[in-house]
Amino acid sequence: MTLATLSPADTRAALDAGARLIDIRGADEHARERIPGAINVPLYRIGDLPRDCRPVIFHCKSGMRTAANAAQLSAAAGNAPTYILGGGIDAWRQAGQPIITDRSQPLEIMRQVQITAGALVLTGVLLGALVAPNFFGLSAFVGAGLMFAGVTGWCGMANLLRVMPWNRRAKA
């Protein structure tokens, strides 16, 4: 299923006319950067989306997640007219529309996983080449972990990073 795509300007006009903007990214992504007025309903909770007759515009970072999940998003919106913000929050920013950025929030978990995995692989390769070949095992271990995460959907590194002190939310 394909949903109609709106430009940032058309999205702004629809919002001004009463449409709802739903951010399907994870809570960590939404906390760090968001469009003012966007409601965060992560994709895995999209069934919890409150239904009403107002048009619904879904967005993610680049538009790829929304396009890939169009049927699920349309079903969650019920009978309301449903659209996708073409290019996601990236296109919104490039069009000069307002963004709320909170740099005090930690980086998104997947970015942390990418940085950590890359650093561990590079360290294993350098130590394996310069110190002892056994260090290549570190790179192999990280690679195997990434493959396991891709196949099963469970990422031990992401779970470990989530409990690190810099990712703990301040209690109100």
C-alpha positions as CSV (number, residue, x, y, z in Angstrom):
1,M,0.0,0.0,0.0
2,T,1.2,3.5,-0.8
3,L,0.1,6.6,1.1
4,A,0.1,10.0,-0.4
5,T,3.3,12.0,0.3
6,L,3.2,15.6,1.4
7,S,6.0,18.1,1.1
8,P,7.0,20.0,4.2
9,A,5.1,23.1,2.9
10,D,1.9,21.0,2.3
11,T,2.4,19.4,5.7
12,R,2.7,22.8,7.4
13,A,-0.6,23.9,5.7
14,A,-2.3,20.6,6.8
15,L,-1.2,21.1,10.4
16,D,-2.4,24.7,10.4
17,A,-5.8,23.3,9.2
18,G,-5.9,20.8,12.1
19,A,-4.1,17.7,11.0
20,R,-2.2,15.5,13.5
21,L,1.5,14.9,13.0
22,I,2.6,11.5,14.4
23,D,6.3,10.7,14.8
24,I,6.8,7.0,14.5
25,R,10.5,7.0,15.6
26,G,11.6,5.7,18.9
27,A,11.2,7.7,22.1
28,D,15.0,8.3,22.2
29,E,15.1,9.8,18.7
30,H,12.0,12.0,19.4
31,A,13.5,13.3,22.7
32,R,16.7,14.4,21.0
33,E,15.0,16.1,17.9
34,R,11.4,16.6,17.0
35,I,9.0,18.7,15.1
36,P,7.0,21.1,17.4
37,G,3.5,19.6,18.0
38,A,4.4,16.1,16.8
39,I,3.0,13.3,18.9
40,N,5.4,10.4,19.5
41,V,3.8,7.0,18.9
42,P,6.7,4.6,18.1
43,L,6.0,2.2,15.3
44,Y,5.9,-0.8,17.7
45,R,3.0,1.0,19.6
46,I,1.2,2.3,16.5
47,G,-1.9,0.3,17.4
48,D,-2.3,2.6,20.4
49,L,-2.8,5.7,18.2
50,P,-6.0,7.5,19.3
51,R,-8.5,7.5,16.4
52,D,-10.5,10.5,15.3
53,C,-11.6,11.9,11.9
54,R,-8.8,14.5,11.6
55,P,-6.2,13.8,8.9
56,V,-3.0,12.1,10.1
57,I,0.5,12.8,8.8
58,F,3.1,10.2,9.8
59,H,6.8,11.0,9.8
60,C,10.1,9.3,10.7
61,K,13.7,10.5,10.1
62,S,14.0,10.1,6.3
63,G,10.6,8.8,5.2
64,M,11.8,5.3,4.6
65,R,10.2,3.7,7.8
66,T,6.9,5.4,7.1
67,A,6.8,4.3,3.5
68,A,7.9,0.7,4.4
69,N,5.0,0.5,7.0
70,A,2.3,2.3,5.1
71,A,-0.3,-0.4,5.4
72,Q,0.2,-0.7,9.2
73,L,0.0,3.1,9.6
74,S,-3.1,3.5,7.4
75,A,-4.8,0.8,9.5
76,A,-3.9,2.5,12.7
77,A,-5.4,5.8,11.5
78,G,-8.7,4.1,10.9
79,N,-10.9,6.1,8.5
80,A,-9.0,9.3,8.8
81,P,-7.2,10.6,5.7
82,T,-3.6,9.4,6.1
83,Y,-0.4,10.9,4.6
84,I,3.4,10.7,4.9
85,L,5.7,13.6,5.4
86,G,8.0,13.0,2.4
87,G,11.6,12.9,3.4
88,G,10.7,12.9,7.1
89,I,12.2,15.2,9.6
90,D,15.3,15.6,7.5
91,A,13.2,17.2,4.7
92,W,11.3,19.3,7.2
93,R,14.6,20.7,8.5
94,Q,16.0,21.3,5.0
95,A,12.8,23.2,4.1
96,G,13.6,25.6,7.0
97,Q,10.7,24.5,9.1
98,P,11.2,24.7,12.9
99,I,12.8,21.8,14.8
100,I,13.2,21.4,18.6
101,T,16.6,20.0,19.4
102,D,17.7,18.9,22.9
103,R,21.4,18.1,22.8
104,S,21.2,17.2,26.5
105,Q,19.4,14.0,25.5
106,P,21.7,11.0,24.7
107,L,22.3,9.9,21.1
108,E,19.9,7.4,19.8
109,I,20.7,3.8,20.8
110,M,21.2,2.6,17.3
111,R,23.8,5.4,16.7
112,Q,25.5,4.4,19.9
113,V,25.6,0.7,18.8
114,Q,27.1,1.8,15.4
115,I,29.8,3.9,17.1
116,T,30.6,1.2,19.7
117,A,30.7,-1.7,17.2
118,G,32.8,0.3,14.8
119,A,35.3,1.3,17.5
120,L,35.5,-2.4,18.7
121,V,36.0,-3.7,15.2
122,L,38.7,-1.1,14.4
123,T,40.4,-1.8,17.7
124,G,40.4,-5.5,17.1
125,V,41.9,-5.1,13.6
126,L,44.6,-2.7,14.7
127,L,45.6,-4.7,17.8
128,G,45.5,-7.9,15.6
129,A,47.8,-6.4,13.0
130,L,50.1,-4.5,15.4
131,V,50.2,-6.6,18.6
132,A,49.0,-10.2,18.3
133,P,46.7,-12.0,15.8
134,N,44.5,-13.2,18.7
135,F,43.0,-9.7,18.8
136,F,41.3,-10.3,15.5
137,G,38.9,-12.4,17.6
138,L,37.4,-9.2,19.0
139,S,36.4,-8.1,15.5
140,A,35.0,-11.5,14.8
141,F,33.0,-11.5,18.1
142,V,31.5,-8.1,17.3
143,G,30.7,-9.1,13.7
144,A,29.0,-12.3,15.0
145,G,27.0,-10.3,17.5
146,L,25.8,-7.9,14.8
147,M,24.7,-10.8,12.6
148,F,22.9,-12.4,15.5
149,A,21.1,-9.1,16.2
150,G,20.1,-8.8,12.5
151,V,18.7,-12.3,12.4
152,T,16.9,-12.4,15.8
153,G,16.0,-8.7,16.3
154,W,17.7,-8.9,19.8
155,C,20.8,-6.7,20.2
156,G,22.8,-7.4,23.4
157,M,25.0,-4.3,22.8
158,A,21.9,-2.1,22.5
159,N,20.5,-3.5,25.7
160,L,23.8,-3.0,27.5
161,L,24.1,0.6,26.2
162,R,20.5,1.4,27.4
163,V,21.5,0.9,31.0
164,M,24.7,3.0,30.8
165,P,24.7,6.1,33.1
166,W,24.5,8.6,30.2
167,N,21.3,6.9,28.9
168,R,19.4,7.0,32.2
169,R,16.6,9.4,32.3
170,A,16.5,12.0,35.1
171,K,13.6,11.3,37.4
172,A,11.2,14.1,37.8
